[in-house]
Amino acid sequence: MKVRSSVFASFILIFEVIGIAVFLRGFFPVPVKSSVSSKSKLSDLPAEPLAGSSPNSSRLPQPLFKRVVIMLVDALREDFVFGPSGRVYMPYTRHLVERGSTHSFVAKARPPTVTMPRIKALTTGSIPGFIDVVMNLNSPALLEDNLIWQAKTAGKRIIFYGDDTWMRLFPKHFMESDGTTSFFVSDYTEVDNNVTRHLDSTLKRDDWDILILHYLGLDHIGHISGPHSSLIQPKLLEMDDILKKIHSALISKEAEGSLPYLLVLCGDHGMSETGSHGGSSEPEVNTPLVLISPAFKRKVGMEKPGVVEQVDLTPTLALGLGLPISQNSVGRVIPGVLEETTLRDQLRFLHLNGHQLSCLLKDSVPDYEKEAGFEQFRVAEKAHGSWMKLYLEGNTSEVLTNMGKKVLKQYLEALAAMSSALSKQLGKYDMYSMIAGMVFLFQLLLVLLLAMPEALSGAAAVDLPVLSALLSLPFYLLCLLLASVHVLVCTSAESSCYFCSLSWGLVFAAVAFSSAMFCILVSIATRRLPLGLKIHGKSPVRSSGGEWSLSELDVLLLAGTIGHTLSLAASSFVEEEHQTWYFLLNTLCLTVFQDVCRKYFREQSGSGDEEEHILPSKDCHPSAHPGGEICSEKWLALATPPFTLVCCRILRSLNQTGVQWAHLPDVSHWLNSSEHKMILSLLSAFCLVLIYLLVQRRCSWVSKVALALGLLGVYSYRAAVGNVLFPWQHSSRTTSNRNPILPSCLVGTVEARFVYVFVLGILFTGSKDLLRSQIITADAKLKSRGLWEIYSGLVLLVSLLFRTHNLPVLCCCLLIQTLMAQFIWKKLHYDAAQTTIMHYWFGQAFFYFQGNSNNIATVDISVGFVGLESYVEAPAIFLTALSTYAGPLLWACHLVCYLSSERDRSPVAVGHGCYCLALLRSVPAAAYIVLVTVLRYHLFIWSVFSPKLLYESMHLLLTAGVCLFFITMEQSHDSSKPKTENLP
C-alpha cells in the first residue's frame, strides 16, 4: 500500500503521541501511600511502650496549643526574612526572630515547587510528584488522609481565606471561607485585600480553632517583575504589618491557665531570580518557617535558623493539636516545639511519629526490615519500654534522666533515617506501562528510519506492506505471544498496572497493532537493507539511483542532530541544552557561508560545467538579471550568514538561561530597570516597526492595515502596564503611578483586547483565502497569501504575549527568516529535507533565546492572563503554551509557508518537510524515554529530567499538528494539478 510521505509521517507521529502518553502514565509514579484505605483514628494509635508486662495505655499527651493561625505567604523566599534585607523588608518579623518566643527554620520544599503540590505536602506530609504540576491547573478534591480532615473530624473549627486551591482540595471542610484565584497573576493588590478585609472581625471572635490565610500578592509580583522589583518591598512590609496585627490580637486574647496559641509564618515555595518557580534551585526550595508562641523560650539574639523539611510541619501541627498524624506523612516532628514539655511526653510524641513512619515504611519498601531506620526505631522502642518501667516505679534518679535523653536521641536518629528512606522512595513505577510505551515508540521510530529512502525520494511516497504483514503467520504468533505476556504480567504483578486495568478490547487492539508494526518493520528491513551511503564533499544533490550522496552540509545536519540526541544522556547537558543549540547554530552558519562563497566565487571565476554541477543555480547566467542586481544579490547572500551569527550572539546575551549561569545579570535586567525605560521604549518601537515591514509584504491591504493597528495596540498595552513610555510621558513614571481608579488586574485589558480583535481579523482573512484556494478556485497565489496572512496573525499575537525586552528576539527571528529564504535556501537550491532540518535547529535555538530552559520555573504564566479580567482555564493554558513555544512554532509555520510557496517543488517538498520534521522529533523523544527509564531510580531526575520529558511530549504534539497542516497544504496543491499517481 503506497502512502504519501506527509500522511505516513503524521500517522507515525499520532501513534507516537499515544506511545509516549502510555509511557508517561507509567513513569510519573504513584505517590508513596499506606495500604490502609481508611484514615488514621485516635483509637488506632499504639500503646505507650512498657517493658516486662502488658502494653501500657494508649494515652495521648495533652495538646500543646489551643489555637493555630497559619499565615502562608506564597513565594516567600527565606532571604526575605533571614537575609540581610530582612530588617528592611519585614522589621517586626525579624524582631520576633531575634528577640521573641520563636523557633525559626529554613524549610526545604521538594520540587515541583508549584502551589497545589506544596499545599498537599503541607497538609498530608507526603511528597507529590511532577504529575501534580498538570493537576495544579484544576485541583481535584484531596481524598487521602490529611491534617485538615483530621482537624475537622476532631471537631476543630477551621476558617480559611485566600487561594481557592484550598477550597477545591478541601470542599466542605471549612466553617467559613473566601477564596481568590491563584492564576490571575496580573492582580497583586485586590487578591490580598480580599484576605485582609476579614481579619479584624475574625480575630475578635472566639468561635474558631484554626485560621488559615494564604496571601498571593507576592507570588504575582514575582511573576510580573521578579524578586528585585520595586514592588517587592511594599508588599513585604504589608505582610509584616498583617503579621503584627495577628500577633497583637492573639496576645490580647490569651487567658491565664489556658493553652497557648501558635502563629505559623511560612511560604509554600520560593522564587527564582526571574520571579518564577517550579524547579529545584536554592531560591525556589528554601522557604522561611517561623513558629511563634509563648510556649517557647524567648530568644536573646539572632541565631542561625535550622534546616527542616517542609513536610515536617505536618506531624508537628498534628501532635501539637492532639490529632493523629496523616498515614502517608513522611515528615518528622520538629524537636524544638516539644522542648518545654515533660520528658515522658516528648518520648511519647516521638514514639507516635516513629510508629506512623514504620507502618508507612512496611507498605512502601519490600525489605523494610533491612532499613537502618526501622531497626533503630525497634531498638529505641524497647529502650523506651524499659525507661517507662523505671518511671512508673517512681525512680527519680539522674540515671533515669540520662537514660531518657539517650532514648530521645535514638528516636530522633530513627525518625531521620526512616523519613529519608521514604523520601527517596518517591513512588512505585508502573514498569509494564513504561516498557510497553517504550517498545511501541521504538517500533514506530525504526519504521520511520527504514522508510527514509522512499519518503525522501522524488515520488515522496512510502510503500507499506500492510496486507502481507496482517496475513503472515508471524503476525498471529506474535499476537498469541504478547497476549500471553499480558496475562502473565497482570496475574503476577504485585502492584496495579495501567495496562491491566484496560478492557480486553483495547488490549487486543494494542497487541495486534504492535504485532503488525513488528511484521511491517521486518518486511521493510529485508527489502531495504543493506543501504549504501557514500560521503562526498560536494553539492547537496542526491543521485537518482538507490544511493545517497551526502554533502558537507548533510554531514553536519546529520551529525549535529544525532550528537544532540546523545548529549541528553547527561544531566548537565539537559540543564544547559541551550549551549548545544547555540554551538550547532553557529557551526551551521559557518557551513552555509562556505557554500555561499563556493557558489558565487566559483561562478565568478567561470570554472565551467563542473562547478555548475557542484552547485546548480538557475540564476547563474549573467543574462538572467542585470549586473548590478546580481552583484547586490551576491553581497547580500555573503552577508546573511555573518549577520545571522551577530544576531545569535546578541540574543544569547539578552536572556541568561539554563541552571549554572541563570543568576548572572543579562541585557534584559538592564533594559527592565527603571533608569533605562526610555531606551526600552525606543527599542520596542523600533522592533514593532521592523516587524511590520518584514511581515506585511505578502499580505492583502486589509491585513496590512489590521497589522499596523494591532502593533500600535501592542505598544499601547505595554505603555498601559508600565513597561514602556509614550513620548509625552516622563521617564520617572513607574508602575506605581498607574490609573488609581482601576485595580492592577484590569490595567491594559482594553488595549490587549483591541489587539485580539485585529489578530482574529487577520486570521479570518487568511483562513478565508486558504479555503477559497482549496474549495472554489485552485489558485496557488491565493493559497500562498492565505498562509502568509495566517502567519502574520500569529506574529502579531506573539508580539503581544512576549515580554517587552523579548521583542528583539521576535524581530531577529523574522529578519533571519526573510534573509535565509531570499538569499540562502532559494538561491543555493537546498532541498526540502535540508531546509526542514535548518528550520528545526533555528526553532530550538530561539526557544532558548526567549529565556526558556528545561526548568518549569522559566515558564511565564503571566502571559496567560493578558486581556483577561478573571481566570479562564482554556485561554490561559493556550496563551501560556503559545508564548512558551513561540520560537519553534514560528519556525515550523514559516517552513509550511516557505515550502508551500515553492510551486516548482510542491508537493514533493511538502512531503519531505513533513517527514523530516517527524523524524527530527521522534529520535530525541525515543532516546529520552530510554534514558529516563534507565535513570528512574535516581532522585535528581525529578528536577532535571521530568520537565524535559514534558517538553519533549509537548514538542511531539506540536509537530503532529504542523504535519497535519502539511497534509492540508499538499492536498490543496494537488487539487490544481492532474494526478499522476493513485496515492491516498
N, C-alpha and C positions, 0 to 999 in steps of 0.2 A: 504494500500500500504506500503510494507516494504522498508525502505531506510537505507543504511549504516550510521553509526554514523558520519563518516567523511563527507559524502555527505550532510547529514542533517545539520551539523554544518556549512559547507561552504554556503549552501543555506541561512541559518539564517543570517550569517554574511554579505553576499552580500546585502540582503534586509535591514539589519540594517544600512549599509553604506548609502543606499538610504534614509532611515528614518532620519538619523542624518543630511544628506545634506538638506533635506526639513526643518528640524528644524533650521539649521544654516542660511538658506535663510530668515527665519522669525526673527531669533534672532539678527543678525547683522543689526542694524537699518538703515533706510534711513535717511541721514543727514537732519537736520532742514533746510528747504528751503522755500522761498517765493512761494506763489501760483501763482504769476505772472510769466509767462514763459519768457517774454521779459526781457531785461536787463535795468538797470537804465539809464535814459537820463537826460540831464540838463533841458529840458523842463518840466520834471515831478517833479521837485523839489518844495517843498511847499513854499508859500509866507511867507515873514517876518511877524511875528505877529504884530498886531496893534489893540488896544482896542478902542471901541466906533465908529468904522467906517468900511468900507470895507477893506479887507486884503491889506497889503502893497505889493509893487512889489516883485517879486521873485529874487531880485538881489543877486548875489554871491559876497562875498569879493574877492579882488584880490588874485591870487595865492601867496603863501609865498615864493616859491623857483622857480628859473629858471631852474636849472639843479639838477638832483639827481643821485648820484653814490651809488649803494648798493654793498658792499663788504661782501659776505656771506661766512664765513669760516665754512665748515662742521665739526660738532662735537666740536665746540669751547665752552669749559666749562667756566662758569663765573669766577671761581677762577684762570683761566689762565690770566685774565685781572685784576680783582679786588682783587684777593688773595695776600698773602704775596710774592708769586713768580712772581707777575705781573711785578714788576720793572725789573726783570731779563729776563723774557720771552719776554715782549713787552714794552720796555722802552719808546719809542716815544708815543705809545698809552696811556700808563699810565700817561705821562706828560700832554697830552691833557685832560685826565680825571680830573687831579688835577688842572691844571692851564689854560686850553684852554676854548674856547667858545663852550662848550659841554653840553649835558644832558646825564647822564648815568643811566641805569636801569638794573635790573635783570629781563629778560623776561622769564616768565613761559611757557614752551611748554607742551601741553596736550599729554598724551600717546594716540596712539603709537608714540614713538619718533623715527620714521623712515623718511628718506629723502622726499619721494614723498608726504606723508600726511602733512609734515611740510611745503613744498612748497605750497601746496594747502591752508593751513591755512594762510600763509603769503600773498597770493595773493587774496584769496576770503574772508578772515576774518572768515571763518566757521571752525568748529571743525570736522575733519574727524574721521571715526570710524576704528575699528580694521580690517575690511574687506579690507581697503586700504593697509594693510601690504602685502596681497596677490597681489593686483594690483600694488604694488611697483615694482614688477619684470618686468612688461610690462605695463607702464603707458599709458593709452589712452588719447586722446585729452580732455582738460578740457572745457566743454561746458557751465557751469554755469557762472554767472556774476563774473568778476574778475578784478583786478586792471590793468593787462596787456592789456586786451581787451579794457577797458575804456581809457587807455592812447593812444592806437593805434587809436581808434575811434576819439579821440580828436586831432589827428594829431601829437602826440608826436613821435619822432624818437627814437627807442629803439635799443640798441646794447647789445648782450649777449655773454659771453664767460664762459665756464665751463661745469658743469654737464649736460649731454644731456637729463636728465629728463625734464628740462625746455623746450627743443625743441620738445619733444613728447607731453608735456602738452599744449604748445602754438605754434602749427605749423603755419608758415607764419605770425607770429606776429612781428618778429624782422627784422629790416633793415639790420642787419649784425650779424652773429652768427658763433660760432665754438664750437662744443661740444666734450666732452670726457666722456667715460663710467664711471659710478659711481660704478660698481660692481667688477671691476678688482682690488681688494684691494692690490695685490702684488706690484702695481706701486704707489709710493708716490712722485716721482720726476717729471717724464715727464707729469703726469696728471696736475701738477701746472705750469710747464714751458710752457705748451701749452696755458695757460691763460695769463701768464705774458708777453709772446712774443708780444702780440698785444697792450700792454699798451702804450708804447712810442708814437706810431703813432696815436692811438686813442685819447689820452689826448691832442695832439696838434691840433686836429680838432675841428671845431665848428658846425658840421652838425648832432649833436645828442642832445637829451634832457635827456634820461635816460640810464645809463650804469649799467649793472648787471654783477657781477663777482662771480662765485661760485667755491671756491677752495676746492678740495677733499683730498689733501695730508695728512692733519692732521687726518681725519677720517680713512684713510687707515693705517696710523701708529698705531692708536689705536687698530684697528682690528688685526694687526700683533703682536704688542708687548705691548699694554696697555698704560695708561696715564702717567706712571712713566718711560717710556723708555728713553734712552739717545738720541733718535731721536726726541723727542718732542721739546726740547729747540731750536735746529737749525731750525726746521720747523716754530715755533712761531716767531723767530727772522726774518725769511724770510717774514712771513706775516706782521710783524711790518714794515719792510723796504718797502714793497709794499704799505702799508697804508700811509707811509711818502711820498712816491713818488706821490701818487694820491693827497694827501692833498696839497703838494707843487705846483703841476700843477694847481689845482683849485684856489689856492691863486693867482698865477701869471696870470691867465686868468680873474680874477674878474675885472669888469669895474665899474667906478663911476656911480651912479644913477641907475644901473640895479638891478634886483632881485638877492638875494644871492643864493649861492649853498647850497646843503645839502649832506653830506657824512655820510652814514649809515654803521656802522660795527656791524655785528650780526652773530649768529650761528643758524642753523636750529634745532639743538638739542645738548645735551651734550654728555658725555662719562662716562660709568660706570667705576668702579675700575678695571674691567677686560678688558676695552677698547672697549666694545661693546655698543649697545644702542637698544632701543625698549621698555623699561619698564618705570617705574614711580619713580625710585629712584631720590634723590635730584641732584646728579651729572649729571643725564641724562636729567632732565627737566629744570634745571637752566642754561640759556644762557645769555651772555652779550649783551646789546643793547646800543651802543654809537652813539649819534646823534651829528654831528659836523657841525657847520655853523656859519658864522659871524653874523647871525641874533640873536644869543643867547648871553646872558651875559657871560663875562669872569669869570671863577672860581678863587677863591683866595686860595683854599686849597682842600684837599681830603674830599669829602662828601660821606656819606654812600649812595650807589645807591638805588633809589626807586625800588619798585616791580610793574611790569605791566604784563599783559597777552601778549603772543606773537602775538595774533590776533589784539591787539590794534594798531600795526604798520600799518595795512591796512587802517582804516579810517584816520589815521594821515597823511599818504602819499597821500591818495586821496584828502583830503581837502587842503593839502599843495601844490598840483599841480593843484588845481582848478577843480577836477574831482568829479563826483558823487560817493558816497560810494556804494560798491557792495551790492546787495539786501540781500544776505544771510550772511552778516558780523554780528558777534556777538561782535565785538570789540568796544571799545570806544576811542575817540580821547585822546591823551596824552596831558594834560593841559599845561605842561611846554613849549611845542612847540609854544603855542599861546600867551605866556605871554607878548611878545613885541608888539602885535597888539592892536588896539583900543578896548575898552570895547564893542562897538557895534559889531565889527567883531567877537570877542570872543563869544558873545551870539549867533550870527548867526551861527557860526561853530557848537556850541553845540546843537543848535536847529535842524540843519540838521541831525546831528548824532542821536539825540533823535527821530526825525520823522522816520528815517530809522529803528531804533530798535523797535519802537512802531508798525510799519507796520509788521515787521517780527514776533513780539510777537502775533499780531492778527491772523496770519496764523498758528502759532505753538501751541498756548495754547488756548483751548476752552473757559476757563473762564479768558480771558486776562484782563477783566475789574477789576477783583478782585486782580490782581497783584499790589503790592505796588509800583513798579517802574512805571507802566503805569499811576497810579493815580498821582504820584509825577510829572511825565512829564506834565500831563494836567495842574496841578497847576502852574508849572514853566512856561508853555507856556502862560497862562493867565497873570501871573506877567510880563512876557517879553513884552506882548502887552501893558500893562499899562506903562511899562518903555519906550517903543518906542513912545508912545503918548506924554509923557513929553519931550522926547529927541527931537522929531520933532517940538515941540512947542518952542524950544530954551532954555529950562530950563538948567541951568548950575550950579545949587546949589549942595552943598555937599550931600543933601538928594538924589539927582538923582544918585550920585556915590555910595552911600551906598545901595541904592535900587538895582542898577545894580550888585553889588557884592553879594547881597543876592540871586538874580535870578541866578547868576552864580553858587553859591553853590547848589541851588535847582536842577539845570540842572545836575551838577556833581553827586549828590546823585541819581537822577532818572536814569542816564546812568549806574551807577554802579549796581543798582538794576535790571534793565532790562537786562543788559549783563549777570549778574549772573543767572537770571531766564532762559535765553536762553541757557546758557552753561549747565545747569542741564538737560535741555530738549534735551538730546543728539540725540534723533531720535524717530521715530514712529515705534514701533514694529509691525510686521505682526503676530498678535496673532493667527490667523487662521492657518497659516503655522506651527507655533510653537506647537500648540495643536495637529495638525494632525501628525506632526513628532513624538511628544512625545507618542501619543496613538499607533502609528504604531510600535515604538520601544518597548513599554511595552508589546504589544501583542506577539511580537517575543520572548521577554525575558521570558514571562510566559510559552510559548510553550517549550522553551529550558529547563526551570526548571522542568516542569511536565514530560518531556520525559527523565529525567536524569536516572531513574532506568533501562529503556530499553537500553538507549545509553551506559551505563556503565556495561551492563550485559555481559555474556560470548559470546553471539551472536553478540554484538556490532552493533545492528540494531534497528531501531525505526519503529513502526507500526503507520503510519499516516492515520487517517480516512478521506482522501481527498474526495473520491467519495460520501460517505454518507453525508458529510458536504455540498457538492455542490448540492445534490438532496433534501436537507431538506427544509422545509417551513421557518424556522427562517432565513435561508440564504437570501431568496428573500425578506422577510420582512425587514431585516437589510439593504439590498441594497436600498429599497424604502425609508427607514428612513434616511440613510446617504445622499442619493441624495436630499431629501427634505431639510435637514440641509444645504447642499451645496448651493442650490438655495436661501434659506433664508438668509444665511450669505452674499452671493455675491450681493444680491439685497438690503441689508440693511446696508452694511458696508460703513462707511464714507470714509475710506482710501482704497487705492488699495491693494488687496491681491494677492499673487503669485498664489495660487490655482485657483483663479477666472479668471486668465489670461490664464490658460491652456485650451487646446481643450477638448471637451466633451468626446472624445475617451479616453484620458489619465485619465480624472476624473473618468469615469466609470470603467476603469481598476483598479484604486486605491480603489474605493468604493467596487468593487467586491472582490479584494484581502483582504481588511480589514474585510469584512463580512465573507469571507471564513476562515480567521485566527481566528476570534472570534468563529465560529462554531467548528472548529478543537480544539480550546482551551477548550471549554465546553465539547466536547466529550472525550478528553483525561482526563480532570479533573474528570468527572464522573466515568471513568474507573479506574483511578489511586488512587484517594483519598478515604478513609484516608490511608496514608502510615505510617507504624510504624517505628520508629527509636530507636534503643537501643544503649546505650553507654556502652562500656566495656573497661576497661583499659588494653586491651590485644593487640594481634597482628593486623597488617594491613591487615587482611584477611576478605573478605566479604563472608557471608554464601551463600549457594546455593539456599536458599528459597527467599521469597519476601522481607525479612527484611535485614537491613544492620547492621553489627557490626562495630562500629567506634572505632578505636584505639586512643590512646592519640595523636599520630601524626595527625590523621584525624581531631580530635577536634581542634588542633592548627591551621591547614591549613584552616579549615572552619571558625573558629572564627577570625583568622587574616585577611582573605580576606574580610569578612563582616565588621569587625572593621575598616579596611582601607576605605571601601566604606562609612561608616557612618562618618568617620573623615573629609571627603571632604565637609561637611556642614559648616565648619568654615573656614574663610579666612586665619586665621593664620596657620591652618593645611595644607592648599593648598600651602601657601608660604613656609612652612618648611616641605613639604611632605617627603623629604629625611630622616628626623628623624624617621618618621613612619616606613619606609622600613628598616632602619638600625636596629631599635629595633626588628622588626619581623624577620630579618635575624639572628640576634644574638640568639633570642629565638629558632629559628628553628635549629641552630647548636647545642644548648644545648639538645634539644629534640632528635636529631639524635644521639648525643653522648650517651644519656641514652639508646637508642635502641641498639647501638653497644655494650655497656657494658653488657646489658641484654643478648645479643646473645652469646658473647664469654665467659663471665664468668659463665653463667648458663650452657653452653655446656661443659665447662671445669670441672665444678663440677659434671657433669653427672647426672642431676636431673631426667632424664628419659623421658618418652613419652610426658609428659605434656608440658615440656619446648620445645620439638621439635614441638609440635603443636602450641605453642605460637609464635615461630619464626622459621618456617621451613627453612631449608637450605640444598641444595643438596650437599654442600661441608662440611657438619658437620662430616662426618665419617673419622676417622683417616687414614683409608686405602686409601682414595681418593688422598691424597697428602703426600709427605714426611713430617716428623715432623718439620724440620727447616722451610719449606715453609709455613706451617700452622702458625707457631709462628710469622714469619715475617709479614704474611698477617694480623694476629690479631693485631699486634702493629701498623702497618700502618693504619689499619681501625680505631683503637683507636685514632691515632694521627690526622686523617683527619679533624674531626670537630674542635678541638682546633686550628689546623693550619689555617683553614678557618676563624675562629674568629680573629686570629692575622692578616691575610691578610686584612680582612674588616676594622680592626682598623687602619691599616697603610693607607689604601686607603681613609678613612674618613679624615685623616689629609692632604692628598695630595691636595685636592681642596676644598676650602670653597665655599659653595653654599647656596641657599635659599635667604632670604632677610635680616634678622636681623644681621647675622654674616658674610655676604659675604665680607664685607670690611676688615675683620681681615686678617693678614698675614697667609699664609699657606706654606706648603713644596714646592709647585710649584713656588711661588715667590722666595723662597730661591734658588731653583735649577736654575731658569731662570736668576738670577743675573749674571753679567759678571765675578764676582770673583769666581763663582762656576761652570764655564763652563766645566772645566776638569772633575769634579765629574759627571756632567750631561752626558758628553761624555762616561765615563766609565759605568755609569748606563744604558745608551741607548744600548751600545754594548752588555752588559750582557743580557739585556732583549731580544734583537734580536736573540742572540744565543739560549736562552732558548725557545723562541717562535719557532725556527726551530726544536729544539729537541722534543718539545711537539706535533707539528703538522705533522712532516714528517713520523711518524710511520706507518700510514695506506696508504701512497701514493706510487705510482709507482716510479721507479728510475728516470724517465724523470721529473716527478713533483717535486721530491726531489731536483734535480739539479736546476730546474727553481725557486723553492722556495728559495734556498740558494743564487742564484744570485739576486733574487728580494729583499731579505732582505739586501744584500750588497748595492743594489741600494738605498734602503730606507735610510741607513746611509749616503751614498754619497749625497743624496738630502738634508738631514739635515745639512751636512757639507757645502754644497754649499750656503744654505741660511743663514749660520752663527749661527745655533743653537748648533752644536757640533763641535768638532775638530778631525782631524786625528792625529796620534801620532807624525808626523813630523811638525805639526803646533804649534805655540806658543799660550799660553792661553790668551795673551794680545790682540790677534787679535779680532776685533769686526766687526759688520756688516758694519761699515763704510769703512772697508778695502776690500770690495768685488771687483770683477773684474770691473775696471773702464770703460772697453770697453762696457760692457753690461749694459743696463738700468735695474733698480731694478725689473721691471716686468718680465724680461727674466731669472733672476738668478734661477738656479735649474730646469729649464724647461726640459732640456735634460735628467737629472737624473730621474725626475719624469716620463717622457715618457718611459724611459728604464724600470722602474718598471711596468708601464702599460702593456708593451709587455709581460712580464712574467705572470702578472695577467690573461691576456686574454689567454695565452698559457695553464695555469693550468686549467682555467675554461673550455676551449675547450676540454682538455684531460678528465676531469671529466664528462662533458656532453656526450662525445663520449662513455665512458664506461657505463654511465647510459642508453643511448639509446640502446646500444648493449644488455644490460641485459633485456631490455623491448621488443625489436623487434626480435633480432636474436636468442639469447640464454637465457633461464631462469636461469641465474647464480646469486644466491644471493650474493656470494662473490664479483663478479664483480660489482653488484649494490652497495654494501656497499662501495667498493673502490671508485666508481664514486662519491658517496655522500660526502665522506671524502675529496676527491680532490677538489670538488666544495667549501667545507667548508674551505679548506686551501687557496684557491684563494681569498676567501672573507677575511680571516685573513690577508693575505698579503696586500690587498687593504686598510684595516682599519689601518694597521701599517703605511702605507704611509700617510694617512689622519690625524691620531692622532697627536696632538702636542707632542713635544719631551718628555715633562715631564709626559705625559699620557701613555707612553709605559708600565710602570709598571702596569697600570690598565688592559691593554690587556694581559700582562704576567700573572697576578694573575687570570684573567678570565679563561685562558686556563689551568692553573695549577689546579684550583679548579674543573673545569670540568673533567679533567683527573682523579683526585683522587676520586671525588664523583662517577664517573661512574665505576671505577675499584673496589672500596672498600666499597661503601655505597649502591648505587641503585641496583647493580647487586647482591652483596653478601647478603644483607638484604631482597632481593626479594620485593622491593617496587613495587607496581603495576603502571600501566601507568598513572592513574589519579594522584596519589601522586607525581610521578616523574614530571609530567607536571606542577603541581602547584609549586613545588620547582624550576623548571626552570623559571617559570614566576616571582617568587619572586626574584630570583637572577638577572634576566634581568632587573627588575625595579630598584633594588638597584644599579646595575652597570650603569644604565642611569644617576644616580646622582653621582656615583663615578667619572664619566667623567668630572664633573663640571657643568653639566646641571642643570636647575631648571625650575619651571613653570613661566619663565620670558623670553620674547623674546630676552632680552639683552644677554642671555647666549648662543644664537645660534651663532656659529663661522662660519661666511660666508666666511672667508678667505680660508677655505679648498676647497671651490667650484672652486677655480682657480689654484689648484695645477697642474702643467703641461700644463696650457693654456697660450697662448700668448695674447689673447684678450677675451672679454666676449662672451661666447656662452651659451645661456639660459638653454638648456636642460641638458648638462653635469654639469653645475654649480649647478642647483637645485638638480640633482641626487646625486652629491658628498656631498653637504651640508646636505641633508636628511640622507644619509648613515652614515656620520660621527656623526650626532646628535643622531641617533637611533642605533648606533653600538652595544651598550650593549644589549638591548632587542633582536636585530636581531641575534647577535651571539648566544645567549642562545636559541632562537627559532630554529635556524638552527642546533645547537647541539642536540636539542630534536629530530628533524627529523632524524638525523644521528643515534642517540642512539637507538630510538625505532625501526627504520628500521633494525638495525644490530642485534636486539634481535629476532633471527629467530624462537625461540621456542614460542614466544608470538605474533608475527605478524599473521594476520592483526588486531587482536583484540586490541593490544597495540596501533597501529596507529590510529584506530578509536576512542579509548578512549582519546588519547592525543589530537586529533583534537577537539573533543567535549569539553574537559576541557578548552582548550585554548579559544574557542569561548565563553564559559560561563564566564571565568575569565575576558574577555574584555567587555562582554555585561553588566554585573552587574554594574560596576562603570560608564560606559557610560550612561546607562539609569538613574541611580541615579543622575548623574551630570546634566543631562538635566532638571530633575525636580528642582534641586537646583537653576540653573541659571534662570529658569522660575519664581520661587518664588521671587528671589532677583533681578529681571530685572530692577527695578526702583532705585536701589542703585548705585550711581556713582562709588563706589570703585571697582565694579566688572569688569570694563573695564581694570584696570591694574592688577587684580589678577585672575579673573575667566575666562575672554575671552581667554588669552593664554592657560590656562589649557584645555579649551574646544577644542581648535585647536589641542593640543597634544593628547587628547582622540580620536579625529577624525582620526589623523594620525595612532594611535595605532590600531584602528579598521581596517584601510586599510592594515596595516602591517600583522595583524592576519589573515585577509581574504586571503592574498597572501600565507602565510605559510600553511593555511588549504588546499588551492587548491593544493599546492605541496604535502601535505599529501595524498590527493586522488591519485595523480600520483604514489606515492610510494606504496600505498595499492593495486592499480590495477596491478602494476609491480610484487608484491609478489604473487598475486593470479594467475597470468598467469603461474606460475611454479607449481601450485597445482591443483588437480581436484576440481571442485566447488562442495560444499556440500549443498549450498542453492541457490535458484533462487533469488538473490538480485540484484537490479540495480546498 
